[in-house]
Amino acid sequence: MPLNRLVPAAIVLAGGLAIAGCASLPSAPPEHPPRAQPLVLTGKASQPVIAFVLGGGGARGFAHVGVLKVLDDAGIRADLVVGTSAGSLVGAFYAGGIRNEELVEAALAVHREQLVDFVFPNRGFIEGDRLQAYMNQALHGRLIEQLDIPFVAVATELRTGGLVAFTRGDTGMAVRASCSVPAVFQPTTIEGREYVDGGLVSPVPVKIARGFGAELIIAVDVSRHPADRKELDSTLAMLSHAFVVMEHALAQEETKLAEVVIRPDLATVPFTDLAARGQAIAAGEEAARAALPQIRRLIAERTVARSGANPGRSPVHR
């Protein structure tokens, strides 16, 4: 299932580049910039509020498609979708109603040239306008708050290093901010502030989902593992490995807070290898199928507990 056209090549090339400072975009913010606003989650009275949390991971992010397909086929649906970097891109499509084979078809219908806009390098050589425009076109111009499922795109404010959760406004801009890999993309400027890849501070944004009221979190961790790196024989390899170590440590800490963590076997899928996309998707499917018994058991247990404690409970509002 060739999904390489869905994610710009620059996103998956980032693993081999040093993370550096980024330049601001010259364009003014749009009429509806994404903002961090409270979310209202409405869950079924009899079931826990379920969140899908999709982490960042370059080409390994193709595994999210396989995971989501298996969960959707099994009738396990999210009340909230939270994504970082590649996870925000796939998550926005899913929250917008583009799922299963339709997600694959959407990927096949677009060319890489529609997503990548190279500019004169200024601490980043991809501007991001095309990625933003493509996302908005694919989602029919809907704002984040107009998607089928509540959606959060996680980004990092460049100057402060603060974590930002975009819950309203321009969906394409929010995804663009979340995917703005330093040294590859120029940062996304919103109301005078610059935003870069959310994976810098939250590679698997479980805390964000919990903060918005999720009661059962299914996290998908596609981050790299330090042990997967076989050779450290150059300065660039050492620098890249250092970031892998930090990314892995952050992901490990945050996923401890999730009820279910799905970790596809991606040891042989490089961060930058588009050719391995099919392998990543298959790994996502396999890992999700293995997790189904645990997920079903947790949903059943919490459904029983909820109905016993609150037999007449109304829908959950957060």
N, C-alpha and C positions, 0 to 999 in steps of 0.2 A: 504494500500500500504506500506508494510514493508520496510522502507528505513534505518533501524538502522545499517545495515552493511556498509552504505556509509560513515559514520562519525565514527572515532575511539571513543571507549567508553570514553577515557580520555578527549576528548574535552568537552563532556557533563557532566563530573564529576567535571569540574573545578569550577563550581559555589559554591560548598561546601568546597572549599579549600582556604587557605590564599594565597595571592599573595606574592611571595618571590623572592629573587635573583635567577638567573639561571646560570648553568655551560655551558661552550662552548663545541661544538662537537669536537671530536678528529679528524674527517676526514678532508682532504683538500677540498677546494672548487672545484666544477666540472669545466669542460671546459667552460661551458656557464652559469655562474652565472647570475641571474636576475639583471638588472640594471635599474636605473631610467633614462629614455630617453624621449625626446619629442615624442608625439603621433601625427599621422596624421589621422584625421577623415574625411571621405568622406561621406557626407550626400546627400540625394536627393535634387535637386535644389528647389523643390516645398515644402519641408517639413522641420520642425525644426530638429536639431540634437538631437536625443533622447538617454538618458542614463538610464540604470537600475542600481540602487545603492542598494546593498544587505548588510544589516548589520549583525553583529555578535549576537549570542544568544544561543549557545549550542544546546540542543535538539529542542529548539524553531525555530532553523534555518531550520527545515524541512518544515516550512511554505513557504519558498522561492520556493520550488518545486511547491506547489499549485498555488502561485501567477504567476510564470513564465508560467505554463501550461495554465492558463486562458488568459494571455496576448498573448501568442503565438497562441492559438486557435482563438483569436479575430483579428489576423492579425497585432497586435501591436508589432513591432520588434525594437530592440535596435541597435543604431549605436556605442554604447560604453557600456561595462559592468564593474562595479567597485565593488569589494567585500572585506569585512573585515572578517577574521576568518571563521566561517561556511559559511558566504556569499561568501568568495573567493573560497571555495571548490565547492559550487553549481554553482557559476558564471563561473568558469573555464570550467565545464562540458557544461554549456549552450553556452558559447562563442565558445567551440570546436565542436558544432553541436549536442551534446547529449541533447535531449529535450523531453518534454512530456512523453509518455509511455516508450520511449527509456531510459530516465533517470532512471525510475523505474526499468527497466530490468537490467541496468548496476549495480544498487544497489543490486539487488537480486542475481547477479552472483558472488559477492565477499563475502568472509568471513572475520569476524573481525580480525582473526589471520593474514590475509594478510596485514592488515593496522597498527597493533600495535606491536611494538618491545620493550618489556620491557628490561631495563638495570639496573645495580646496581644504586640505587638512588644517585644522586649527584646534589641535588637541582632540580631534575626533573627525573622521572623514565621511560619516553618513549623517545626514541631517535628520531624517525621520519623518518628514512630511508625508512621504508615500505610504509608509506603514500606517500612520494615523488615518490617512484618507481611505486606504483599503479596508481597515477595520470598520470605519464608519459606514462605508458603502455596503460591506457584507452584512452589517447589522441594521441596514436601512435607516441610518441616521439616528438611531435611538440613543438617548442618553443612558447613563448607567442605571438611573432609577426607573427607566422604562423597560429594562430587560425582563425576561420571563422569571428569573430567579435573582434575588438580591446578590450583588456582586461587589467584590472589593479588589482593587488593584493596589499592590503595595510597592512603594517607591522609597528612595532615600533622598532627603534634602541635602544637596551637595555641601553647602557651606557649614551646616551644623552637624551633619551626620544623623539627623533625626529621622525616625521611621514615620512615613506618611501613608495613611489608608484613604484612598480615593473611593468614595461611595456615591458621588453624584457628579453630574456634568458630562462632558465630552468623553465618551467611551474610548475612542481611538487615541485621544491625547493621554488618558490615564494609562492605557496599555503601552503607549510610546514611552512615557516616563518610566514605567516599570521595567521596560526592556532596554533602556538607554545605557548599554554597557560602556563604562568609561574607556577612553582611548579608542573606541570604535564608533559609537554614536556621539554626536554632540548632545549635551544635556537638553532636557525639555524645560523651557522657561514658561512658568505660569505665574502671572501677577508679580513679575519681578524676581521670582525665586527660581532657582535651578534644581532640577530633579534628575537623578540617575537611577541605575538598576537597584531594585529593592533587595536583591540577593546579597548586597554588600553588608546589610545589617540583619536581614531576616530571610535566609534561603528557603525556609519552610515556615511560613507565617502562622503558626498555630496560636500564638498568643493573641494575634489580631482576631482570629475567629472566636476564641474564648471570650474576648472582651466584648464582642458583639452579641453574645448570648448563646453560642453553640453549646449544646449539651452532649453531643456525641460527634467527635471529630475524627474523620477519616483522612489522614495525611498521606500524601504521596511524596516520598523523598527520592529524588533522582540526582542528588548531589554526588560529587565525586568522592571516592575513598582514597586516602593517602597511600594505602597499600597497593592500589591498582597501578601506581607509577613504577615502572621497572627500572628506568635509567634516569639518573640525575647528573649528567655529564657535561652540562653547560650552564652558563649564567642564566639564560632564559628559562631552562628547565628548572633550575633551583628556584627562581622567582615565581614561576607558575606553580610549583609544588607548594611553596609557602602559602599561597592564596588557597590552594586546595585544603591544606591543613586547617586554616582558619574557617573556611566554609564548612568543612566537615564538623568541626567542633561546635559551631553555631547550630548547625542542623541537628546534631545529636542532642544538644541541650533542649532545643525547642520541641522536638518530637517526643520527648519524655512526657509532655503535657497532653498528648493525643491518646484517645482510646484505642485507635487502630492506626498502625503505621505500615504502609505498603512500600516495600523497597524492591523494585524490580532488579533482577540480576543484570546489571549493566557493566560488569567488569571488563568486558571486551568491546564496549561501545565508547569510543573516545568522545570527549566533549565537543570536538570539532568535526566529527566524521558524519557528513550528510549521507554517505553511502550506507551507513548502518541504521538508517531510520526504520526500515522494516523490522530489523532485529530488535530495536528498542520498543516498537509497538507490540511485537509478539511477547517480549519480556514483560511489558505492562499487563497484557492480557493474562499471562500465566500467573503473575504475582497476585493479581486481583482475584482470579479464580481460587487461588490457595487461601485468600483471606475471607472469602464468602462465608464459610461456616462461622468464623469468629464474629463477623459483622452481623449476621442473622441472629446469632445467639445474644449479642449485646442489645440489639433492637428489641428482641422478644423479651429479654429480662427487664429492660427499662420500660417497655410498654406495659408489662404486667405490674411493675412497681408503681407506675404512674396511675394506672386505672384503679389500683387498690387504695392508693393514698388520696386520690382526687377523682372520685367517680364521676363527678359532674363538671370537671374542669373545662373551662373555655379555652379557645386557642391561645397560644403563648405569644405575648407581645414583649418585645425587648426594646 
